[in-house]
Amino acid sequence: MSKILIRGAKVLGGEPQDVLIDGELIAAVGTGLSAEGAEVVEADGKVLLPGLVDLHTHLREPGREDSETVLTGTRAAASGGFTAVFAMANTFPVADTAGVVEQVWRLGKESGYCDVRPIGAVTVGLEGKKLAELGAMHDSAAQVSVFSDDGKCVDDAVIMRRALEYVKAFGGVVAQHAQEPRLTEGAQMNEGVVSAELGLGGWPAVAEESIIARDVLLAEHVGSRLHICHLSTAGSVEIVRWAKSRGIDVTAEVCPHHLLLTEEMVRTYNPAYKVNPPLRTERDVRALREALADGTIDIVATDHAPHPQEDKDCEWAAAAMGMVGLETALSVVQETMVETGLLDWAAVADRMSFTPARIGGATGHGRPVAAGEPANLTLVDTAYRGQVDPARFASRSRNTPYEGSELPGRVTHTWLRGKATLMDGKLT
């Protein structure tokens, strides 16, 4: 294995240091390092972070390869600085058996661009009626520890309780898509003044908040781990904050788009802004940013949701919900959290690497940038500013809400166990 010397990088945003990679591990971190025969990468003050970890990615394979494949999705992940992603279960067939999760896991190993950790479905076929093979998926080669019916809510309280009880036996976690289905029938956007003016079906905040309130109480009753997917309202923040104050074992994620965009974008009727949960109010955005800063919200997760052009290039009501996010996530976090002074780069590493790896049990990821640790790293040119051009995405789909927008920061290098997956902004 070759040696790589990263020279003059701001490790977690600190003072410039050199980092020596030898094989799959970091050999040394310090100043004035040298290594005979090493490939030298001049960082020139770029920020070096541990490889990012996304706890919420849709890779679509098997079944919707027209949107994304494990290969194209992991290439997009490497382009965005990620070295591990957790693949949601709403594929065709659904990842509700050991066989399907092992298929996704093996496709990830074959791609070589990042580690893929499959998420298992909570219920058979995502139908919410019968628990899936949780134990078999955990015991499989994929070693599944996160379970979710994301895309649908586990709305039956008894099923949710049973799932929490089951995963407790092996330290797993249930990741809930909090959406009361009866309260969101026909919903098209956030319920409020804007939805009334546009004549679009409203998606009330209480549809999310009521499920979160129920589930944190269930988690407390059972003594199990609960994770809240794509939290989007100020009320949800308060419920999670209250639950944590009681010692309930709950974690929560926020998506980059909910940190930046508001329901006002829907006035364009551009389906690029149609997402589940919907874009909320400016008040919600402020609350989400503050909660991510103070630790009430634990992590940033992309909810990377690729769709083919025909599913988005249509009238609003017929359009699919979702946005691609792997290749823009870090830039949006820099824009909304770092440049506003709410987070420094060490805290970004916590929210986008250390903590998601811990929640999901991604061994070898989310580790300190220190000697003896796995060389899962990403180098970021934080001084860069440029327009988002979806034609340059590695993802198979182009449904981004940021097309033509100027965002800061650009990932220039990504290393997975010492092997470059991205060099000088280009996939290897």
Backbone torsions as a table, in degrees:
resi	resn	phi	psi	omega
1	MET	NA	142.8	-176.2
2	SER	-81.3	161.9	174.3
3	LYS	-101.5	144.3	178.9
4	ILE	-130.2	129.5	177.4
5	LEU	-112.3	111.7	175.3
6	ILE	-91.7	115.5	-170.7
7	ARG	-106.8	126.7	172.1
8	GLY	75.1	38.3	179.3
9	ALA	-95.4	142.7	174.1
10	LYS	-83.8	96.3	-177.5
11	VAL	-68.1	117.8	-175.7
12	LEU	54.2	30.6	177.1
13	GLY	84.1	5.3	-178.6
14	GLY	-84.1	-157.1	-179.9
15	GLU	-68.8	148.3	-178.4
16	PRO	-58.8	135.1	177.7
17	GLN	-140.5	166.1	173.8
18	ASP	-100.5	145.5	177.7
19	VAL	-128.8	123.1	-179.9
20	LEU	-104.1	122.7	175.5
21	ILE	-102.3	130.2	176.7
22	ASP	-128.1	106.4	-175.7
23	GLY	69.7	-127.6	-177.3
24	GLU	-91.5	-3.2	-172.6
25	LEU	-119.5	158.7	169.2
26	ILE	-79.3	122.2	-177.1
27	ALA	-88.2	-35.9	-176.8
28	ALA	-160.5	151.0	172.8
29	VAL	-132.8	126.1	-178.6
30	GLY	176.4	-164.3	178.7
31	THR	-112.0	147.5	177.8
32	GLY	68.5	26.1	180.0
33	LEU	-72.0	151.2	175.0
34	SER	-146.1	155.5	178.2
35	ALA	-154.7	122.1	-178.2
36	GLU	-63.3	130.0	176.8
37	GLY	78.8	4.2	-178.6
38	ALA	-76.3	145.2	170.2
39	GLU	-74.6	127.0	-176.2
40	VAL	-100.9	128.8	173.4
41	VAL	-113.2	114.2	179.3
42	GLU	-81.7	108.7	-176.0
43	ALA	-78.4	-29.0	177.4
44	ASP	51.7	44.3	175.7
45	GLY	81.8	6.5	174.1
46	LYS	-66.2	158.5	-177.9
47	VAL	-88.4	128.9	177.7
48	LEU	-104.2	124.4	-179.3
49	LEU	-120.7	158.0	168.1
50	PRO	-63.6	150.4	179.0
51	GLY	-51.3	135.3	-177.2
52	LEU	-72.1	152.8	-179.4
53	VAL	-127.7	124.4	-179.5
54	ASP	-107.8	116.5	-177.9
55	LEU	-83.1	2.2	-173.1
56	HIS	-151.5	87.7	-179.5
57	THR	-128.6	140.8	172.8
58	HIS	-107.3	111.8	-180.0
59	LEU	-97.2	-9.2	170.2
60	ARG	70.3	-23.7	-179.5
61	GLU	-90.2	131.9	8.3
62	PRO	-85.7	154.5	167.1
63	GLY	108.6	-32.6	179.2
64	ARG	-126.3	52.5	-179.1
65	GLU	-67.1	-11.5	174.1
66	ASP	-70.7	-22.3	178.4
67	SER	-91.4	-46.1	-174.8
68	GLU	-166.6	156.5	169.6
69	THR	-125.5	168.2	176.4
70	VAL	-59.6	-38.9	179.7
71	LEU	-65.2	-52.0	-177.6
72	THR	-67.3	-35.7	179.3
73	GLY	-67.4	-38.4	178.6
74	THR	-74.9	-28.3	172.0
75	ARG	-64.8	-40.9	175.1
76	ALA	-62.8	-39.3	179.0
77	ALA	-61.9	-47.2	178.7
78	ALA	-60.7	-38.7	178.4
79	SER	-63.0	-30.6	-179.9
80	GLY	-91.1	2.4	178.0
81	GLY	93.7	10.8	-177.7
82	PHE	-92.1	139.4	174.6
83	THR	-113.4	-6.2	175.3
84	ALA	-151.3	137.6	175.2
85	VAL	-133.9	149.6	175.5
86	PHE	-104.5	120.1	-172.7
87	ALA	-92.5	120.9	-178.3
88	MET	-66.5	160.2	-167.2
89	ALA	-89.8	-4.4	-173.4
90	ASN	-83.5	61.0	176.1
91	THR	-101.3	-176.6	177.9
92	PHE	-130.2	102.3	5.3
93	PRO	-72.5	161.0	178.0
94	VAL	-63.5	144.1	177.8
95	ALA	-79.8	71.1	-178.6
96	ASP	-117.7	11.4	177.2
97	THR	-135.5	162.8	177.7
98	ALA	-60.5	-35.9	-177.9
99	GLY	-63.0	-43.9	-177.7
100	VAL	-71.3	-43.3	-179.5
101	VAL	-65.7	-34.3	176.4
102	GLU	-66.9	-35.9	176.7
103	GLN	-60.8	-47.2	-179.7
104	VAL	-64.3	-42.4	179.9
105	TRP	-60.9	-43.6	-179.5
106	ARG	-68.0	-37.6	176.2
107	LEU	-61.8	-37.1	176.9
108	GLY	-64.5	-42.7	178.8
109	LYS	-63.9	-37.6	-179.7
110	GLU	-69.5	-31.7	-177.3
111	SER	-66.8	-42.9	176.8
112	GLY	78.5	1.2	-176.5
113	TYR	-91.4	-28.6	171.8
114	CYS	-164.6	163.3	177.5
115	ASP	-75.6	136.9	178.8
116	VAL	-113.3	119.6	177.1
117	ARG	-108.7	107.4	-179.7
118	PRO	-65.9	143.6	169.8
119	ILE	-99.7	131.7	-179.8
120	GLY	-89.2	148.3	175.6
121	ALA	-67.1	147.3	174.8
122	VAL	-76.3	-41.6	-177.0
123	THR	-122.1	156.0	-179.6
124	VAL	-61.0	123.9	178.1
125	GLY	64.9	15.4	-175.0
126	LEU	58.6	25.5	-174.8
127	GLU	-88.8	-8.2	175.4
128	GLY	73.6	15.3	-174.1
129	LYS	-109.2	-33.0	-174.2
130	LYS	-143.5	135.9	180.0
131	LEU	-60.9	138.7	175.1
132	ALA	-75.8	-177.7	-177.5
133	GLU	-79.1	69.0	-174.3
134	LEU	-61.8	-47.3	-178.7
135	GLY	-65.2	-41.6	179.7
136	ALA	-65.2	-37.9	178.0
137	MET	-68.1	-37.7	177.7
138	HIS	-65.9	-38.3	-177.7
139	ASP	-82.2	-6.0	-178.4
140	SER	-73.7	175.4	176.7
141	ALA	-59.6	-27.5	-179.1
142	ALA	-74.9	-17.6	177.7
143	GLN	49.6	54.0	-176.8
144	VAL	-65.7	131.8	177.8
145	SER	-126.3	-9.1	179.0
146	VAL	-117.2	134.2	-177.4
147	PHE	-129.7	135.1	-177.4
148	SER	-157.3	144.2	169.5
149	ASP	-98.1	26.5	-172.0
150	ASP	-44.7	140.7	-167.8
151	GLY	101.8	-28.1	173.5
152	LYS	-136.6	154.7	178.2
153	CYS	-94.3	139.8	167.4
154	VAL	-78.3	87.9	-170.5
155	ASP	-87.8	-14.7	177.5
156	ASP	-81.1	117.3	-175.2
157	ALA	-63.2	-34.2	-179.8
158	VAL	-69.0	-43.9	177.5
159	ILE	-61.3	-42.4	179.9
160	MET	-63.8	-42.2	178.2
161	ARG	-61.0	-46.2	-178.5
162	ARG	-61.6	-39.5	178.9
163	ALA	-63.6	-44.0	178.6
164	LEU	-62.3	-39.8	178.1
165	GLU	-65.9	-40.9	-176.1
166	TYR	-65.6	-49.5	-174.9
167	VAL	-70.5	-20.3	178.6
168	LYS	-59.8	-30.8	-177.0
169	ALA	-61.9	-29.3	-179.3
170	PHE	-124.7	19.9	175.4
171	GLY	72.7	23.9	179.0
172	GLY	-80.2	179.7	-179.2
173	VAL	-138.7	140.8	174.2
174	VAL	-99.4	124.2	180.0
175	ALA	-102.6	112.0	-172.3
176	GLN	-95.7	131.4	167.8
177	HIS	-86.6	100.2	-170.3
178	ALA	-83.0	98.3	-179.0
179	GLN	-154.2	104.3	177.4
180	GLU	-68.1	112.6	-169.8
181	PRO	-64.0	-34.5	-178.3
182	ARG	-69.5	-27.9	-179.4
183	LEU	-82.4	-8.0	-176.6
184	THR	-122.3	17.0	177.9
185	GLU	-62.5	124.5	180.0
186	GLY	74.9	6.9	-177.2
187	ALA	-71.3	141.5	-177.3
188	GLN	-123.3	-22.6	-178.7
189	MET	-162.3	177.1	178.8
190	ASN	-57.0	135.2	178.2
191	GLU	-77.7	127.2	-179.5
192	GLY	169.2	-158.9	-177.2
193	VAL	-61.2	-43.1	-176.0
194	VAL	-66.5	-42.6	178.9
195	SER	-63.1	-37.0	178.0
196	ALA	-65.7	-42.0	179.9
197	GLU	-66.3	-35.9	-176.7
198	LEU	-87.3	-13.6	-179.1
199	GLY	73.0	28.5	178.8
200	LEU	-103.8	145.2	-179.5
201	GLY	-58.5	133.0	-173.7
202	GLY	-89.2	144.7	-178.8
203	TRP	-114.4	95.9	-171.3
204	PRO	-71.4	148.5	178.2
205	ALA	-60.2	-32.9	-176.9
206	VAL	-65.2	-22.3	176.9
207	ALA	-62.9	-33.3	175.4
208	GLU	-81.8	-46.3	-171.6
209	GLU	-67.1	-35.2	-178.4
210	SER	-67.1	-37.4	178.2
211	ILE	-69.4	-42.0	179.2
212	ILE	-62.3	-42.9	179.3
213	ALA	-60.4	-45.1	178.3
214	ARG	-62.0	-44.5	-171.8
215	ASP	-74.1	-32.9	176.4
216	VAL	-67.6	-32.8	175.9
217	LEU	-69.1	-39.2	175.9
218	LEU	-63.6	-43.0	179.4
219	ALA	-62.2	-38.6	177.5
220	GLU	-66.0	-42.8	-178.7
221	HIS	-62.7	-41.8	-176.6
222	VAL	-83.5	-27.6	-174.4
223	GLY	76.9	39.6	-175.6
224	SER	-121.0	177.3	-176.8
225	ARG	-96.7	132.1	178.4
226	LEU	-125.4	136.8	174.1
227	HIS	-123.0	134.6	179.9
228	ILE	-99.5	119.2	177.4
229	CYS	-76.1	152.0	172.0
230	HIS	26.1	59.3	175.8
231	LEU	-60.7	135.8	-170.2
232	SER	-136.4	-1.5	-177.0
233	THR	-126.1	157.1	177.8
234	ALA	-63.6	-35.5	178.0
235	GLY	-65.4	-38.4	177.0
236	SER	-62.3	-39.0	177.4
237	VAL	-58.0	-45.5	-177.8
238	GLU	-65.1	-36.8	178.9
239	ILE	-66.5	-44.2	179.3
240	VAL	-65.1	-39.9	178.6
241	ARG	-61.6	-44.3	177.7
242	TRP	-62.0	-44.4	-178.8
243	ALA	-61.7	-42.5	179.1
244	LYS	-65.5	-34.9	179.2
245	SER	-65.3	-23.4	176.7
246	ARG	-89.0	-2.7	179.8
247	GLY	84.4	13.5	178.0
248	ILE	-70.6	138.4	-175.1
249	ASP	-83.3	74.7	-179.0
250	VAL	-122.1	139.5	172.2
251	THR	-125.0	162.8	-176.9
252	ALA	-146.3	153.0	178.3
253	GLU	-123.3	154.9	171.0
254	VAL	-126.9	145.3	178.6
255	CYS	-91.3	150.3	178.6
256	PRO	-54.4	-41.2	-176.4
257	HIS	-65.6	-28.0	177.4
258	HIS	-79.0	-10.1	174.4
259	LEU	-88.5	-14.0	-171.5
260	LEU	-123.1	-43.1	-170.2
261	LEU	-99.9	152.5	178.1
262	THR	-125.4	172.2	179.5
263	GLU	-59.9	-19.6	179.4
264	GLU	-59.8	-26.3	179.9
265	MET	-64.6	-23.7	-177.1
266	VAL	-68.9	-17.8	177.7
267	ARG	-59.1	-21.4	178.4
268	THR	-77.3	-14.8	-173.9
269	TYR	58.2	22.9	177.8
270	ASN	-83.9	116.0	-177.1
271	PRO	-61.9	-9.0	174.3
272	ALA	-59.8	-23.8	-177.7
273	TYR	-95.2	5.8	180.0
274	LYS	-88.8	120.2	-171.7
275	VAL	-152.1	158.8	179.5
276	ASN	-123.1	118.8	-4.8
277	PRO	-68.6	162.1	-172.2
278	PRO	-72.8	164.1	171.7
279	LEU	-62.8	136.8	-173.7
280	ARG	-106.1	-156.5	-175.2
281	THR	-89.4	168.3	176.2
282	GLU	-60.4	-36.8	177.5
283	ARG	-61.7	-42.6	178.0
284	ASP	-62.9	-43.7	-180.0
285	VAL	-58.3	-45.2	178.8
286	ARG	-61.4	-42.6	-179.5
287	ALA	-65.1	-38.5	179.6
288	LEU	-66.3	-42.9	178.8
289	ARG	-61.6	-46.1	-179.0
290	GLU	-64.2	-37.8	-179.4
291	ALA	-70.2	-35.7	175.5
292	LEU	-66.8	-37.4	-179.7
293	ALA	-68.3	-40.0	-175.5
294	ASP	-90.5	-1.2	174.6
295	GLY	92.9	-1.0	175.2
296	THR	-61.6	-45.4	168.9
297	ILE	-90.7	126.4	-169.9
298	ASP	-82.1	-37.5	-170.0
299	ILE	-144.1	164.8	166.9
300	VAL	-102.5	131.1	175.8
301	ALA	-132.6	143.2	-168.7
302	THR	-77.2	-32.6	-165.8
303	ASP	50.9	41.7	177.7
304	HIS	-53.1	111.5	-173.3
305	ALA	-127.8	83.3	-177.5
306	PRO	-74.0	142.3	175.4
307	HIS	-137.5	145.2	175.6
308	PRO	-67.9	161.3	-173.3
309	GLN	-55.8	-40.3	-175.5
310	GLU	-66.6	-20.7	179.0
311	ASP	-84.5	-10.0	178.7
312	LYS	-118.7	-28.9	-177.6
313	ASP	-86.5	69.1	-176.2
314	CYS	-158.7	-178.1	178.9
315	GLU	-66.0	154.7	-173.1
316	TRP	-53.5	-48.8	-173.1
317	ALA	-62.5	-31.3	-177.3
318	ALA	-88.7	-11.4	-173.1
319	ALA	-73.8	148.5	174.6
320	ALA	-72.4	155.1	178.1
321	MET	-93.7	134.5	174.5
322	GLY	138.4	159.2	-178.5
323	MET	-139.2	145.4	168.9
324	VAL	-75.2	150.8	-174.2
325	GLY	-150.0	-11.3	-174.2
326	LEU	-62.0	-36.8	-172.3
327	GLU	-88.8	-6.6	179.8
328	THR	-120.2	-5.8	-171.8
329	ALA	-57.2	-49.8	-175.8
330	LEU	-66.1	-36.5	177.6
331	SER	-63.8	-41.5	179.4
332	VAL	-66.8	-38.8	177.0
333	VAL	-65.2	-40.3	176.2
334	GLN	-60.3	-44.0	-178.8
335	GLU	-64.4	-45.6	-170.2
336	THR	-90.1	-27.2	-172.0
337	MET	-116.2	-40.4	-177.3
338	VAL	-82.0	-49.1	-176.7
339	GLU	-73.4	-12.9	173.3
340	THR	-91.8	-4.7	178.9
341	GLY	82.2	8.1	-178.4
342	LEU	-78.7	-31.8	178.1
343	LEU	-135.0	146.8	167.1
344	ASP	-97.5	178.6	-174.1
345	TRP	-69.2	-28.7	175.8
346	ALA	-64.6	-38.8	177.8
347	ALA	-70.5	-34.6	174.5
348	VAL	-61.0	-42.8	177.4
349	ALA	-59.3	-37.5	177.9
350	ASP	-65.9	-47.6	-174.2
351	ARG	-75.6	-23.1	-174.1
352	MET	-117.3	1.4	178.6
353	SER	-141.5	-66.7	-174.0
354	PHE	-57.3	-53.7	-173.2
355	THR	-73.7	-44.5	176.4
356	PRO	-60.9	-34.9	176.2
357	ALA	-63.8	-40.5	179.4
358	ARG	-66.7	-45.1	-178.3
359	ILE	-60.9	-43.7	-176.0
360	GLY	-88.6	-7.1	-178.9
361	GLY	69.4	37.6	-179.5
362	ALA	-83.2	86.9	-177.2
363	THR	-59.2	133.8	178.3
364	GLY	89.8	-9.3	177.2
365	HIS	-112.6	161.8	-177.9
366	GLY	63.7	38.4	-178.1
367	ARG	-105.2	157.0	178.2
368	PRO	-61.4	152.1	172.6
369	VAL	-82.7	87.2	-173.0
370	ALA	-151.6	158.7	-179.9
371	ALA	-57.8	136.8	178.8
372	GLY	90.3	-8.4	-179.4
373	GLU	-90.1	156.1	176.3
374	PRO	-59.1	140.7	-177.8
375	ALA	-85.6	64.8	171.8
376	ASN	-102.5	104.4	-167.4
377	LEU	-141.4	155.9	172.1
378	THR	-139.2	139.2	-177.9
379	LEU	-111.7	129.1	-171.2
380	VAL	-123.4	127.3	172.7
381	ASP	-86.2	93.8	-174.2
382	THR	-76.1	-15.9	-179.5
383	ALA	-81.7	-13.9	-177.1
384	TYR	-69.9	143.1	168.0
385	ARG	-136.9	136.5	-179.7
386	GLY	-163.8	165.2	179.6
387	GLN	-80.8	143.4	177.9
388	VAL	-76.7	123.2	179.7
389	ASP	-120.8	99.4	-177.2
390	PRO	-62.2	-19.3	177.5
391	ALA	-63.7	-19.1	-179.0
392	ARG	-97.1	2.0	-179.3
393	PHE	-66.8	148.4	172.5
394	ALA	-83.3	-21.9	176.6
395	SER	-61.3	150.5	177.4
396	ARG	-71.3	-22.9	-178.0
397	SER	-108.3	161.8	-172.4
398	ARG	-125.1	14.3	-172.8
399	ASN	-79.3	74.2	177.9
400	THR	-107.3	142.1	174.6
401	PRO	-82.3	-2.1	-172.4
402	TYR	-103.7	7.9	-176.8
403	GLU	-54.5	124.7	179.9
404	GLY	83.1	-9.2	178.5
405	SER	-78.0	149.5	175.5
406	GLU	-93.9	124.9	178.7
407	LEU	-127.6	152.5	-179.4
408	PRO	-87.9	159.1	170.8
409	GLY	81.4	144.8	178.7
410	ARG	-151.2	127.6	175.5
411	VAL	-74.8	125.6	-179.3
412	THR	-103.7	-30.6	-178.4
413	HIS	-141.6	142.4	170.5
414	THR	-134.8	135.3	177.8
415	TRP	-122.0	130.6	175.2
416	LEU	-112.1	108.7	-176.7
417	ARG	49.2	47.7	175.1
418	GLY	82.3	-5.6	178.8
419	LYS	-101.9	127.1	-179.8
420	ALA	-69.9	124.4	171.7
421	THR	-102.0	-19.8	176.0
422	LEU	-139.6	127.6	178.2
423	MET	-131.9	126.7	-179.3
424	ASP	51.6	39.0	176.8
425	GLY	79.6	4.5	-177.8
426	LYS	-120.7	135.8	177.9
427	LEU	-64.9	140.9	-179.6
428	THR	-85.6	NA	NA
